[in-house]
């Protein structure tokens, strides 16, 4: 249960919705939100996992972590999507 809750914190920070919300909106699709993510989103998600672990160690509440993780996700996505070298890889 703890893992699912933390996974949803990351999902909301990056995608703006929980896994259940995504499944409800995409009931005809197999898999989960991460299966339909692009490489940039998956890189940011991996980064957020490590950052979230650090924020937990620091004692931040889930709501505080969500705000920080969302801000970080926005900055990282913008940086990666604006990077010309990365665009060549995609």
PyMOL Python script that loads the backbone (N, CA, C, O; Angstrom):
from pymol import cmd

cmd.read_pdbstr("""\
ATOM      1  N   UNK A   1       0.828  -1.194   0.000  1.00  0.00           N
ATOM      2  CA  UNK A   1       0.000   0.000   0.000  1.00  0.00           C
ATOM      3  C   UNK A   1       0.872   1.258   0.000  1.00  0.00           C
ATOM      4  O   UNK A   1       0.591   2.220  -0.716  1.00  0.00           O
ATOM      5  N   UNK A   2       1.928   1.239   0.808  1.00  0.00           N
ATOM      6  CA  UNK A   2       2.818   2.403   0.858  1.00  0.00           C
ATOM      7  C   UNK A   2       3.435   2.642  -0.510  1.00  0.00           C
ATOM      8  O   UNK A   2       3.508   3.782  -0.967  1.00  0.00           O
ATOM      9  N   UNK A   3       3.882   1.568  -1.172  1.00  0.00           N
ATOM     10  CA  UNK A   3       4.494   1.713  -2.489  1.00  0.00           C
ATOM     11  C   UNK A   3       3.498   2.303  -3.478  1.00  0.00           C
ATOM     12  O   UNK A   3       3.853   3.193  -4.250  1.00  0.00           O
ATOM     13  N   UNK A   4       2.250   1.820  -3.468  1.00  0.00           N
ATOM     14  CA  UNK A   4       1.227   2.333  -4.383  1.00  0.00           C
ATOM     15  C   UNK A   4       0.962   3.808  -4.124  1.00  0.00           C
ATOM     16  O   UNK A   4       0.799   4.585  -5.065  1.00  0.00           O
ATOM     17  N   UNK A   5       0.917   4.196  -2.861  1.00  0.00           N
ATOM     18  CA  UNK A   5       0.699   5.609  -2.534  1.00  0.00           C
ATOM     19  C   UNK A   5       1.844   6.473  -3.041  1.00  0.00           C
ATOM     20  O   UNK A   5       1.619   7.549  -3.593  1.00  0.00           O
ATOM     21  N   UNK A   6       3.067   6.002  -2.854  1.00  0.00           N
ATOM     22  CA  UNK A   6       4.220   6.775  -3.313  1.00  0.00           C
ATOM     23  C   UNK A   6       4.285   6.801  -4.837  1.00  0.00           C
ATOM     24  O   UNK A   6       4.666   7.815  -5.422  1.00  0.00           O
ATOM     25  N   UNK A   7       3.920   5.710  -5.477  1.00  0.00           N
ATOM     26  CA  UNK A   7       3.876   5.693  -6.939  1.00  0.00           C
ATOM     27  C   UNK A   7       2.864   6.718  -7.438  1.00  0.00           C
ATOM     28  O   UNK A   7       3.095   7.387  -8.445  1.00  0.00           O
ATOM     29  N   UNK A   8       1.746   6.837  -6.731  1.00  0.00           N
ATOM     30  CA  UNK A   8       0.744   7.822  -7.138  1.00  0.00           C
ATOM     31  C   UNK A   8       1.207   9.252  -6.886  1.00  0.00           C
ATOM     32  O   UNK A   8       0.836  10.156  -7.634  1.00  0.00           O
ATOM     33  N   UNK A   9       2.007   9.472  -5.854  1.00  0.00           N
ATOM     34  CA  UNK A   9       2.580  10.807  -5.644  1.00  0.00           C
ATOM     35  C   UNK A   9       3.417  11.178  -6.869  1.00  0.00           C
ATOM     36  O   UNK A   9       3.324  12.296  -7.374  1.00  0.00           O
ATOM     37  N   UNK A  10       4.227  10.244  -7.338  1.00  0.00           N
ATOM     38  CA  UNK A  10       5.064  10.494  -8.511  1.00  0.00           C
ATOM     39  C   UNK A  10       4.214  10.667  -9.768  1.00  0.00           C
ATOM     40  O   UNK A  10       4.487  11.540 -10.592  1.00  0.00           O
ATOM     41  N   UNK A  11       3.184   9.833  -9.910  1.00  0.00           N
ATOM     42  CA  UNK A  11       2.293   9.956 -11.072  1.00  0.00           C
ATOM     43  C   UNK A  11       1.611  11.316 -11.110  1.00  0.00           C
ATOM     44  O   UNK A  11       1.543  11.949 -12.164  1.00  0.00           O
ATOM     45  N   UNK A  12       1.111  11.764  -9.978  1.00  0.00           N
ATOM     46  CA  UNK A  12       0.434  13.064  -9.929  1.00  0.00           C
ATOM     47  C   UNK A  12       1.434  14.190 -10.190  1.00  0.00           C
ATOM     48  O   UNK A  12       1.112  15.152 -10.887  1.00  0.00           O
ATOM     49  N   UNK A  13       2.636  14.081  -9.640  1.00  0.00           N
ATOM     50  CA  UNK A  13       3.653  15.118  -9.839  1.00  0.00           C
ATOM     51  C   UNK A  13       4.023  15.255 -11.307  1.00  0.00           C
ATOM     52  O   UNK A  13       4.224  16.366 -11.799  1.00  0.00           O
ATOM     53  N   UNK A  14       4.113  14.130 -12.007  1.00  0.00           N
ATOM     54  CA  UNK A  14       4.554  14.166 -13.403  1.00  0.00           C
ATOM     55  C   UNK A  14       3.397  14.219 -14.394  1.00  0.00           C
ATOM     56  O   UNK A  14       3.409  15.024 -15.326  1.00  0.00           O
ATOM     57  N   UNK A  15       2.400  13.364 -14.194  1.00  0.00           N
ATOM     58  CA  UNK A  15       1.328  13.226 -15.180  1.00  0.00           C
ATOM     59  C   UNK A  15       0.042  13.967 -14.810  1.00  0.00           C
ATOM     60  O   UNK A  15      -0.840  14.151 -15.648  1.00  0.00           O
ATOM     61  N   UNK A  16      -0.055  14.390 -13.546  1.00  0.00           N
ATOM     62  CA  UNK A  16      -1.247  15.106 -13.114  1.00  0.00           C
ATOM     63  C   UNK A  16      -2.417  14.218 -12.752  1.00  0.00           C
ATOM     64  O   UNK A  16      -3.538  14.699 -12.588  1.00  0.00           O
ATOM     65  N   UNK A  17      -2.162  12.901 -12.623  1.00  0.00           N
ATOM     66  CA  UNK A  17      -3.241  11.980 -12.269  1.00  0.00           C
ATOM     67  C   UNK A  17      -2.685  10.706 -11.653  1.00  0.00           C
ATOM     68  O   UNK A  17      -1.530  10.341 -11.873  1.00  0.00           O
ATOM     69  N   UNK A  18      -3.529  10.041 -10.882  1.00  0.00           N
ATOM     70  CA  UNK A  18      -3.139   8.772 -10.269  1.00  0.00           C
ATOM     71  C   UNK A  18      -3.249   7.654 -11.303  1.00  0.00           C
ATOM     72  O   UNK A  18      -3.815   7.840 -12.381  1.00  0.00           O
ATOM     73  N   UNK A  19      -2.701   6.497 -10.957  1.00  0.00           N
ATOM     74  CA  UNK A  19      -2.796   5.340 -11.842  1.00  0.00           C
ATOM     75  C   UNK A  19      -4.256   4.951 -12.071  1.00  0.00           C
ATOM     76  O   UNK A  19      -4.642   4.604 -13.187  1.00  0.00           O
ATOM     77  N   UNK A  20      -5.051   5.009 -11.027  1.00  0.00           N
ATOM     78  CA  UNK A  20      -6.472   4.658 -11.150  1.00  0.00           C
ATOM     79  C   UNK A  20      -7.198   5.641 -12.055  1.00  0.00           C
ATOM     80  O   UNK A  20      -8.006   5.233 -12.889  1.00  0.00           O
ATOM     81  N   UNK A  21      -6.923   6.913 -11.903  1.00  0.00           N
ATOM     82  CA  UNK A  21      -7.550   7.910 -12.773  1.00  0.00           C
ATOM     83  C   UNK A  21      -7.189   7.653 -14.232  1.00  0.00           C
ATOM     84  O   UNK A  21      -8.042   7.752 -15.114  1.00  0.00           O
ATOM     85  N   UNK A  22      -5.920   7.321 -14.483  1.00  0.00           N
ATOM     86  CA  UNK A  22      -5.490   7.026 -15.848  1.00  0.00           C
ATOM     87  C   UNK A  22      -6.203   5.788 -16.375  1.00  0.00           C
ATOM     88  O   UNK A  22      -6.680   5.785 -17.510  1.00  0.00           O
ATOM     89  N   UNK A  23      -6.280   4.729 -15.556  1.00  0.00           N
ATOM     90  CA  UNK A  23      -6.966   3.503 -15.978  1.00  0.00           C
ATOM     91  C   UNK A  23      -8.436   3.766 -16.284  1.00  0.00           C
ATOM     92  O   UNK A  23      -8.975   3.244 -17.260  1.00  0.00           O
ATOM     93  N   UNK A  24      -9.081   4.572 -15.451  1.00  0.00           N
ATOM     94  CA  UNK A  24     -10.490   4.900 -15.682  1.00  0.00           C
ATOM     95  C   UNK A  24     -10.676   5.653 -16.998  1.00  0.00           C
ATOM     96  O   UNK A  24     -11.663   5.439 -17.703  1.00  0.00           O
ATOM     97  N   UNK A  25      -9.734   6.528 -17.329  1.00  0.00           N
ATOM     98  CA  UNK A  25      -9.803   7.305 -18.568  1.00  0.00           C
ATOM     99  C   UNK A  25      -9.390   6.487 -19.793  1.00  0.00           C
ATOM    100  O   UNK A  25      -9.740   6.833 -20.922  1.00  0.00           O
ATOM    101  N   UNK A  26      -8.654   5.414 -19.571  1.00  0.00           N
ATOM    102  CA  UNK A  26      -8.100   4.612 -20.672  1.00  0.00           C
ATOM    103  C   UNK A  26      -8.436   3.132 -20.487  1.00  0.00           C
ATOM    104  O   UNK A  26      -7.564   2.269 -20.588  1.00  0.00           O
ATOM    105  N   UNK A  27      -9.687   2.859 -20.219  1.00  0.00           N
ATOM    106  CA  UNK A  27     -10.105   1.499 -19.868  1.00  0.00           C
ATOM    107  C   UNK A  27      -9.880   0.482 -20.984  1.00  0.00           C
ATOM    108  O   UNK A  27      -9.830  -0.719 -20.717  1.00  0.00           O
ATOM    109  N   UNK A  28      -9.745   0.931 -22.206  1.00  0.00           N
ATOM    110  CA  UNK A  28      -9.549  -0.002 -23.325  1.00  0.00           C
ATOM    111  C   UNK A  28      -8.077  -0.312 -23.581  1.00  0.00           C
ATOM    112  O   UNK A  28      -7.751  -1.178 -24.393  1.00  0.00           O
ATOM    113  N   UNK A  29      -7.205   0.386 -22.898  1.00  0.00           N
ATOM    114  CA  UNK A  29      -5.770   0.163 -23.083  1.00  0.00           C
ATOM    115  C   UNK A  29      -5.261  -0.873 -22.091  1.00  0.00           C
ATOM    116  O   UNK A  29      -5.723  -0.939 -20.952  1.00  0.00           O
ATOM    117  N   UNK A  30      -4.309  -1.674 -22.536  1.00  0.00           N
ATOM    118  CA  UNK A  30      -3.633  -2.637 -21.665  1.00  0.00           C
ATOM    119  C   UNK A  30      -2.498  -1.916 -20.945  1.00  0.00           C
ATOM    120  O   UNK A  30      -1.978  -0.922 -21.453  1.00  0.00           O
ATOM    121  N   UNK A  31      -2.114  -2.396 -19.786  1.00  0.00           N
ATOM    122  CA  UNK A  31      -0.971  -1.837 -19.076  1.00  0.00           C
ATOM    123  C   UNK A  31      -1.331  -0.650 -18.222  1.00  0.00           C
ATOM    124  O   UNK A  31      -2.472  -0.489 -17.788  1.00  0.00           O
ATOM    125  N   UNK A  32      -0.316   0.195 -17.985  1.00  0.00           N
ATOM    126  CA  UNK A  32      -0.508   1.343 -17.105  1.00  0.00           C
ATOM    127  C   UNK A  32       0.080   2.603 -17.727  1.00  0.00           C
ATOM    128  O   UNK A  32       0.634   2.576 -18.826  1.00  0.00           O
ATOM    129  N   UNK A  33      -0.051   3.688 -17.009  1.00  0.00           N
ATOM    130  CA  UNK A  33       0.375   4.992 -17.515  1.00  0.00           C
ATOM    131  C   UNK A  33       1.848   4.997 -17.929  1.00  0.00           C
ATOM    132  O   UNK A  33       2.224   5.651 -18.901  1.00  0.00           O
ATOM    133  N   UNK A  34       2.659   4.279 -17.199  1.00  0.00           N
ATOM    134  CA  UNK A  34       4.091   4.267 -17.505  1.00  0.00           C
ATOM    135  C   UNK A  34       4.385   3.525 -18.802  1.00  0.00           C
ATOM    136  O   UNK A  34       5.364   3.828 -19.484  1.00  0.00           O
ATOM    137  N   UNK A  35       3.542   2.555 -19.144  1.00  0.00           N
ATOM    138  CA  UNK A  35       3.714   1.829 -20.403  1.00  0.00           C
ATOM    139  C   UNK A  35       3.498   2.734 -21.611  1.00  0.00           C
ATOM    140  O   UNK A  35       3.983   2.432 -22.701  1.00  0.00           O
ATOM    141  N   UNK A  36       2.785   3.825 -21.434  1.00  0.00           N
ATOM    142  CA  UNK A  36       2.470   4.744 -22.521  1.00  0.00           C
ATOM    143  C   UNK A  36       3.265   6.054 -22.428  1.00  0.00           C
ATOM    144  O   UNK A  36       2.985   7.010 -23.150  1.00  0.00           O
ATOM    145  N   UNK A  37       4.245   6.084 -21.542  1.00  0.00           N
ATOM    146  CA  UNK A  37       5.083   7.270 -21.358  1.00  0.00           C
ATOM    147  C   UNK A  37       6.212   7.281 -22.376  1.00  0.00           C
ATOM    148  O   UNK A  37       6.678   6.230 -22.817  1.00  0.00           O
ATOM    149  N   UNK A  38       6.641   8.475 -22.741  1.00  0.00           N
ATOM    150  CA  UNK A  38       7.784   8.558 -23.642  1.00  0.00           C
ATOM    151  C   UNK A  38       9.084   8.519 -22.832  1.00  0.00           C
ATOM    152  O   UNK A  38       9.062   8.562 -21.602  1.00  0.00           O
ATOM    153  N   UNK A  39      10.192   8.438 -23.524  1.00  0.00           N
ATOM    154  CA  UNK A  39      11.489   8.286 -22.857  1.00  0.00           C
ATOM    155  C   UNK A  39      11.796   9.471 -21.942  1.00  0.00           C
ATOM    156  O   UNK A  39      12.380   9.294 -20.873  1.00  0.00           O
ATOM    157  N   UNK A  40      11.409  10.662 -22.352  1.00  0.00           N
ATOM    158  CA  UNK A  40      11.652  11.842 -21.521  1.00  0.00           C
ATOM    159  C   UNK A  40      10.901  11.732 -20.208  1.00  0.00           C
ATOM    160  O   UNK A  40      11.465  11.995 -19.146  1.00  0.00           O
ATOM    161  N   UNK A  41       9.644  11.350 -20.268  1.00  0.00           N
ATOM    162  CA  UNK A  41       8.846  11.187 -19.052  1.00  0.00           C
ATOM    163  C   UNK A  41       9.436  10.105 -18.149  1.00  0.00           C
ATOM    164  O   UNK A  41       9.447  10.256 -16.927  1.00  0.00           O
ATOM    165  N   UNK A  42       9.920   9.028 -18.737  1.00  0.00           N
ATOM    166  CA  UNK A  42      10.489   7.947 -17.929  1.00  0.00           C
ATOM    167  C   UNK A  42      11.788   8.376 -17.251  1.00  0.00           C
ATOM    168  O   UNK A  42      12.059   7.971 -16.121  1.00  0.00           O
ATOM    169  N   UNK A  43      12.586   9.185 -17.928  1.00  0.00           N
ATOM    170  CA  UNK A  43      13.815   9.705 -17.319  1.00  0.00           C
ATOM    171  C   UNK A  43      13.468  10.597 -16.137  1.00  0.00           C
ATOM    172  O   UNK A  43      14.051  10.465 -15.060  1.00  0.00           O
ATOM    173  N   UNK A  44      12.523  11.500 -16.337  1.00  0.00           N
ATOM    174  CA  UNK A  44      12.115  12.395 -15.251  1.00  0.00           C
ATOM    175  C   UNK A  44      11.513  11.589 -14.108  1.00  0.00           C
ATOM    176  O   UNK A  44      11.774  11.884 -12.942  1.00  0.00           O
ATOM    177  N   UNK A  45      10.724  10.590 -14.420  1.00  0.00           N
ATOM    178  CA  UNK A  45      10.120   9.753 -13.387  1.00  0.00           C
ATOM    179  C   UNK A  45      11.195   9.050 -12.553  1.00  0.00           C
ATOM    180  O   UNK A  45      11.088   8.986 -11.328  1.00  0.00           O
ATOM    181  N   UNK A  46      12.214   8.529 -13.206  1.00  0.00           N
ATOM    182  CA  UNK A  46      13.313   7.891 -12.477  1.00  0.00           C
ATOM    183  C   UNK A  46      14.013   8.899 -11.566  1.00  0.00           C
ATOM    184  O   UNK A  46      14.361   8.579 -10.429  1.00  0.00           O
ATOM    185  N   UNK A  47      14.214  10.105 -12.065  1.00  0.00           N
ATOM    186  CA  UNK A  47      14.821  11.148 -11.233  1.00  0.00           C
ATOM    187  C   UNK A  47      13.941  11.481 -10.038  1.00  0.00           C
ATOM    188  O   UNK A  47      14.433  11.642  -8.921  1.00  0.00           O
ATOM    189  N   UNK A  48      12.644  11.584 -10.276  1.00  0.00           N
ATOM    190  CA  UNK A  48      11.715  11.916  -9.196  1.00  0.00           C
ATOM    191  C   UNK A  48      11.698  10.848  -8.110  1.00  0.00           C
ATOM    192  O   UNK A  48      11.525  11.161  -6.932  1.00  0.00           O
ATOM    193  N   UNK A  49      11.875   9.588  -8.500  1.00  0.00           N
ATOM    194  CA  UNK A  49      11.895   8.511  -7.506  1.00  0.00           C
ATOM    195  C   UNK A  49      13.022   8.717  -6.501  1.00  0.00           C
ATOM    196  O   UNK A  49      12.818   8.582  -5.294  1.00  0.00           O
ATOM    197  N   UNK A  50      14.203   9.042  -6.999  1.00  0.00           N
ATOM    198  CA  UNK A  50      15.336   9.285  -6.108  1.00  0.00           C
ATOM    199  C   UNK A  50      15.149  10.535  -5.265  1.00  0.00           C
ATOM    200  O   UNK A  50      15.470  10.546  -4.077  1.00  0.00           O
ATOM    201  N   UNK A  51      14.638  11.568  -5.873  1.00  0.00           N
ATOM    202  CA  UNK A  51      14.399  12.815  -5.139  1.00  0.00           C
ATOM    203  C   UNK A  51      13.343  12.597  -4.067  1.00  0.00           C
ATOM    204  O   UNK A  51      13.474  13.100  -2.951  1.00  0.00           O
ATOM    205  N   UNK A  52      12.296  11.850  -4.401  1.00  0.00           N
ATOM    206  CA  UNK A  52      11.237  11.571  -3.428  1.00  0.00           C
ATOM    207  C   UNK A  52      11.798  10.814  -2.223  1.00  0.00           C
ATOM    208  O   UNK A  52      11.442  11.115  -1.084  1.00  0.00           O
ATOM    209  N   UNK A  53      12.664   9.845  -2.464  1.00  0.00           N
ATOM    210  CA  UNK A  53      13.275   9.102  -1.360  1.00  0.00           C
ATOM    211  C   UNK A  53      14.040  10.053  -0.437  1.00  0.00           C
ATOM    212  O   UNK A  53      13.977   9.927   0.786  1.00  0.00           O
ATOM    213  N   UNK A  54      14.752  10.995  -1.026  1.00  0.00           N
ATOM    214  CA  UNK A  54      15.489  11.971  -0.224  1.00  0.00           C
ATOM    215  C   UNK A  54      14.539  12.868   0.564  1.00  0.00           C
ATOM    216  O   UNK A  54      14.792  13.157   1.734  1.00  0.00           O
ATOM    217  N   UNK A  55      13.467  13.302  -0.052  1.00  0.00           N
ATOM    218  CA  UNK A  55      12.496  14.164   0.640  1.00  0.00           C
ATOM    219  C   UNK A  55      11.821  13.408   1.791  1.00  0.00           C
ATOM    220  O   UNK A  55      11.525  13.995   2.831  1.00  0.00           O
ATOM    221  N   UNK A  56      11.582  12.121   1.604  1.00  0.00           N
ATOM    222  CA  UNK A  56      11.017  11.304   2.682  1.00  0.00           C
ATOM    223  C   UNK A  56      11.999  11.239   3.846  1.00  0.00           C
ATOM    224  O   UNK A  56      11.607  11.399   5.002  1.00  0.00           O
ATOM    225  N   UNK A  57      13.277  11.004   3.545  1.00  0.00           N
ATOM    226  CA  UNK A  57      14.305  10.962   4.592  1.00  0.00           C
ATOM    227  C   UNK A  57      14.377  12.275   5.362  1.00  0.00           C
ATOM    228  O   UNK A  57      14.681  12.285   6.555  1.00  0.00           O
ATOM    229  N   UNK A  58      14.097  13.379   4.679  1.00  0.00           N
ATOM    230  CA  UNK A  58      14.132  14.697   5.315  1.00  0.00           C
ATOM    231  C   UNK A  58      12.875  14.987   6.132  1.00  0.00           C
ATOM    232  O   UNK A  58      12.803  15.996   6.833  1.00  0.00           O
ATOM    233  N   UNK A  59      11.887  14.096   6.036  1.00  0.00           N
ATOM    234  CA  UNK A  59      10.685  14.236   6.852  1.00  0.00           C
ATOM    235  C   UNK A  59       9.594  15.110   6.270  1.00  0.00           C
ATOM    236  O   UNK A  59       8.694  15.521   7.002  1.00  0.00           O
ATOM    237  N   UNK A  60       9.641  15.410   4.976  1.00  0.00           N
ATOM    238  CA  UNK A  60       8.598  16.230   4.367  1.00  0.00           C
ATOM    239  C   UNK A  60       7.301  15.435   4.250  1.00  0.00           C
ATOM    240  O   UNK A  60       7.313  14.232   3.987  1.00  0.00           O
ATOM    241  N   UNK A  61       6.196  16.123   4.448  1.00  0.00           N
ATOM    242  CA  UNK A  61       4.886  15.474   4.316  1.00  0.00           C
ATOM    243  C   UNK A  61       4.625  15.151   2.847  1.00  0.00           C
ATOM    244  O   UNK A  61       5.290  15.675   1.954  1.00  0.00           O
ATOM    245  N   UNK A  62       3.656  14.287   2.616  1.00  0.00           N
ATOM    246  CA  UNK A  62       3.321  13.917   1.252  1.00  0.00           C
ATOM    247  C   UNK A  62       2.881  15.129   0.430  1.00  0.00           C
ATOM    248  O   UNK A  62       3.254  15.254  -0.737  1.00  0.00           O
ATOM    249  N   UNK A  63       2.102  16.010   1.024  1.00  0.00           N
ATOM    250  CA  UNK A  63       1.649  17.190   0.280  1.00  0.00           C
ATOM    251  C   UNK A  63       2.815  18.125  -0.052  1.00  0.00           C
ATOM    252  O   UNK A  63       2.852  18.708  -1.136  1.00  0.00           O
ATOM    253  N   UNK A  64       3.755  18.267   0.865  1.00  0.00           N
ATOM    254  CA  UNK A  64       4.936  19.098   0.593  1.00  0.00           C
ATOM    255  C   UNK A  64       5.789  18.467  -0.501  1.00  0.00           C
ATOM    256  O   UNK A  64       6.302  19.160  -1.379  1.00  0.00           O
ATOM    257  N   UNK A  65       5.936  17.152  -0.440  1.00  0.00           N
ATOM    258  CA  UNK A  65       6.719  16.452  -1.460  1.00  0.00           C
ATOM    259  C   UNK A  65       6.072  16.567  -2.825  1.00  0.00           C
ATOM    260  O   UNK A  65       6.761  16.755  -3.828  1.00  0.00           O
ATOM    261  N   UNK A  66       4.757  16.457  -2.873  1.00  0.00           N
ATOM    262  CA  UNK A  66       4.062  16.556  -4.150  1.00  0.00           C
ATOM    263  C   UNK A  66       4.312  17.908  -4.811  1.00  0.00           C
ATOM    264  O   UNK A  66       4.558  17.972  -6.016  1.00  0.00           O
ATOM    265  N   UNK A  67       4.254  18.960  -4.051  1.00  0.00           N
ATOM    266  CA  UNK A  67       4.497  20.302  -4.591  1.00  0.00           C
ATOM    267  C   UNK A  67       5.917  20.407  -5.136  1.00  0.00           C
ATOM    268  O   UNK A  67       6.123  20.879  -6.254  1.00  0.00           O
ATOM    269  N   UNK A  68       6.888  19.969  -4.352  1.00  0.00           N
ATOM    270  CA  UNK A  68       8.285  20.052  -4.792  1.00  0.00           C
ATOM    271  C   UNK A  68       8.546  19.162  -5.997  1.00  0.00           C
ATOM    272  O   UNK A  68       9.226  19.569  -6.939  1.00  0.00           O
ATOM    273  N   UNK A  69       8.006  17.947  -5.970  1.00  0.00           N
ATOM    274  CA  UNK A  69       8.218  17.020  -7.080  1.00  0.00           C
ATOM    275  C   UNK A  69       7.591  17.536  -8.362  1.00  0.00           C
ATOM    276  O   UNK A  69       8.163  17.370  -9.440  1.00  0.00           O
ATOM    277  N   UNK A  70       6.433  18.153  -8.264  1.00  0.00           N
ATOM    278  CA  UNK A  70       5.794  18.719  -9.440  1.00  0.00           C
ATOM    279  C   UNK A  70       6.635  19.841 -10.027  1.00  0.00           C
ATOM    280  O   UNK A  70       6.805  19.918 -11.244  1.00  0.00           O
ATOM    281  N   UNK A  71       7.160  20.708  -9.174  1.00  0.00           N
ATOM    282  CA  UNK A  71       8.012  21.803  -9.654  1.00  0.00           C
ATOM    283  C   UNK A  71       9.263  21.257 -10.338  1.00  0.00           C
ATOM    284  O   UNK A  71       9.675  21.757 -11.385  1.00  0.00           O
ATOM    285  N   UNK A  72       9.854  20.242  -9.745  1.00  0.00           N
ATOM    286  CA  UNK A  72      11.051  19.623 -10.321  1.00  0.00           C
ATOM    287  C   UNK A  72      10.712  18.959 -11.654  1.00  0.00           C
ATOM    288  O   UNK A  72      11.472  19.075 -12.615  1.00  0.00           O
ATOM    289  N   UNK A  73       9.584  18.269 -11.714  1.00  0.00           N
ATOM    290  CA  UNK A  73       9.163  17.602 -12.950  1.00  0.00           C
ATOM    291  C   UNK A  73       9.003  18.615 -14.078  1.00  0.00           C
ATOM    292  O   UNK A  73       9.431  18.365 -15.205  1.00  0.00           O
ATOM    293  N   UNK A  74       8.398  19.737 -13.781  1.00  0.00           N
ATOM    294  CA  UNK A  74       8.200  20.775 -14.802  1.00  0.00           C
ATOM    295  C   UNK A  74       9.538  21.281 -15.318  1.00  0.00           C
ATOM    296  O   UNK A  74       9.739  21.387 -16.528  1.00  0.00           O
ATOM    297  N   UNK A  75      10.451  21.591 -14.410  1.00  0.00           N
ATOM    298  CA  UNK A  75      11.767  22.100 -14.812  1.00  0.00           C
ATOM    299  C   UNK A  75      12.522  21.060 -15.641  1.00  0.00           C
ATOM    300  O   UNK A  75      13.110  21.387 -16.673  1.00  0.00           O
ATOM    301  N   UNK A  76      12.502  19.808 -15.184  1.00  0.00           N
ATOM    302  CA  UNK A  76      13.235  18.771 -15.917  1.00  0.00           C
ATOM    303  C   UNK A  76      12.622  18.504 -17.289  1.00  0.00           C
ATOM    304  O   UNK A  76      13.350  18.362 -18.271  1.00  0.00           O
ATOM    305  N   UNK A  77      11.304  18.433 -17.367  1.00  0.00           N
ATOM    306  CA  UNK A  77      10.664  18.198 -18.664  1.00  0.00           C
ATOM    307  C   UNK A  77      10.985  19.339 -19.629  1.00  0.00           C
ATOM    308  O   UNK A  77      11.309  19.099 -20.792  1.00  0.00           O
ATOM    309  N   UNK A  78      10.897  20.566 -19.152  1.00  0.00           N
ATOM    310  CA  UNK A  78      11.225  21.709 -20.014  1.00  0.00           C
ATOM    311  C   UNK A  78      12.673  21.646 -20.478  1.00  0.00           C
ATOM    312  O   UNK A  78      12.964  21.895 -21.648  1.00  0.00           O
ATOM    313  N   UNK A  79      13.575  21.316 -19.572  1.00  0.00           N
ATOM    314  CA  UNK A  79      14.999  21.239 -19.924  1.00  0.00           C
ATOM    315  C   UNK A  79      15.260  20.159 -20.960  1.00  0.00           C
ATOM    316  O   UNK A  79      15.989  20.372 -21.929  1.00  0.00           O
ATOM    317  N   UNK A  80      14.658  19.005 -20.745  1.00  0.00           N
ATOM    318  CA  UNK A  80      14.886  17.892 -21.674  1.00  0.00           C
ATOM    319  C   UNK A  80      14.229  18.144 -23.027  1.00  0.00           C
ATOM    320  O   UNK A  80      14.805  17.820 -24.065  1.00  0.00           O
ATOM    321  N   UNK A  81      13.053  18.706 -23.023  1.00  0.00           N
ATOM    322  CA  UNK A  81      12.356  18.933 -24.289  1.00  0.00           C
ATOM    323  C   UNK A  81      12.967  20.074 -25.091  1.00  0.00           C
ATOM    324  O   UNK A  81      12.817  20.126 -26.311  1.00  0.00           O
ATOM    325  N   UNK A  82      13.655  20.990 -24.411  1.00  0.00           N
ATOM    326  CA  UNK A  82      14.306  22.098 -25.118  1.00  0.00           C
ATOM    327  C   UNK A  82      15.727  21.784 -25.549  1.00  0.00           C
ATOM    328  O   UNK A  82      16.355  22.583 -26.243  1.00  0.00           O
ATOM    329  N   UNK A  83      16.241  20.629 -25.146  1.00  0.00           N
ATOM    330  CA  UNK A  83      17.616  20.253 -25.436  1.00  0.00           C
ATOM    331  C   UNK A  83      17.732  19.698 -26.851  1.00  0.00           C
ATOM    332  O   UNK A  83      17.119  18.679 -27.168  1.00  0.00           O
ATOM    333  N   UNK A  84      18.506  20.355 -27.698  1.00  0.00           N
ATOM    334  CA  UNK A  84      18.636  19.945 -29.104  1.00  0.00           C
ATOM    335  C   UNK A  84      19.270  18.569 -29.258  1.00  0.00           C
ATOM    336  O   UNK A  84      18.886  17.804 -30.143  1.00  0.00           O
ATOM    337  N   UNK A  85      20.239  18.250 -28.404  1.00  0.00           N
ATOM    338  CA  UNK A  85      20.889  16.944 -28.491  1.00  0.00           C
ATOM    339  C   UNK A  85      19.903  15.822 -28.180  1.00  0.00           C
ATOM    340  O   UNK A  85      19.921  14.773 -28.824  1.00  0.00           O
ATOM    341  N   UNK A  86      19.054  16.049 -27.201  1.00  0.00           N
ATOM    342  CA  UNK A  86      18.073  15.035 -26.835  1.00  0.00           C
ATOM    343  C   UNK A  86      17.020  14.898 -27.923  1.00  0.00           C
ATOM    344  O   UNK A  86      16.543  13.795 -28.189  1.00  0.00           O
ATOM    345  N   UNK A  87      16.654  16.003 -28.550  1.00  0.00           N
ATOM    346  CA  UNK A  87      15.670  15.948 -29.638  1.00  0.00           C
ATOM    347  C   UNK A  87      16.159  15.033 -30.760  1.00  0.00           C
ATOM    348  O   UNK A  87      15.360  14.349 -31.399  1.00  0.00           O
ATOM    349  N   UNK A  88      17.460  15.022 -30.997  1.00  0.00           N
ATOM    350  CA  UNK A  88      18.010  14.148 -32.030  1.00  0.00           C
ATOM    351  C   UNK A  88      17.828  12.681 -31.685  1.00  0.00           C
ATOM    352  O   UNK A  88      17.655  11.849 -32.576  1.00  0.00           O
ATOM    353  N   UNK A  89      17.864  12.358 -30.404  1.00  0.00           N
ATOM    354  CA  UNK A  89      17.699  10.976 -29.962  1.00  0.00           C
ATOM    355  C   UNK A  89      16.256  10.507 -30.064  1.00  0.00           C
ATOM    356  O   UNK A  89      15.985   9.322 -30.261  1.00  0.00           O
ATOM    357  N   UNK A  90      15.344  11.445 -29.929  1.00  0.00           N
ATOM    358  CA  UNK A  90      13.915  11.089 -29.942  1.00  0.00           C
ATOM    359  C   UNK A  90      13.479  10.986 -31.356  1.00  0.00           C
ATOM    360  O   UNK A  90      12.312  10.696 -31.623  1.00  0.00           O
TER     361      UNK A  90
END
""", "prot")
cmd.dss("prot")
cmd.show_as("cartoon", "prot")
cmd.util.cbc("prot")
cmd.orient("prot")
